[in-house]
Amino acid sequence: MKAKILLILHVTGKNFEDIQQILLRCSSHIVRVSMNESKIKSERTFRVQQLGNSPRVQSLF
């Protein structure tokens, strides 16, 4: 059974690549980091998907 954890971060004025690298360094179990631009261009939503015992990063987008 795989556990799925979705973390949503709301940040303003931050660089997506920097946030992405920080998150990937925090845990080897994070498999996906994605970003959605909101209607307000200065606000971005980051979604981090973490699956069970998966030790590798599968895709970043």
GIMOVEN-V213549 format. One record per backbone hydrogen bond with DSSP energy under -1.0 kcal/mol. NH is the residue of the N-H (numbers start at 1). CO is the residue of the C=O. If there is no record, write none. Layout:
[[NH/CO] [NH/CO]]
This chain:
[[5/50] [7/48] [9/46] [11/44] [13/42] [19/15] [20/16] [21/17] [22/18] [23/19] [24/20] [25/21] [26/22] [27/23] [31/49] [32/49] [34/47] [36/45] [38/43] [43/40] [44/11] [45/36] [46/9] [47/34] [48/7] [49/32] [50/5] [52/3] [54/51] [59/31] [61/33]]
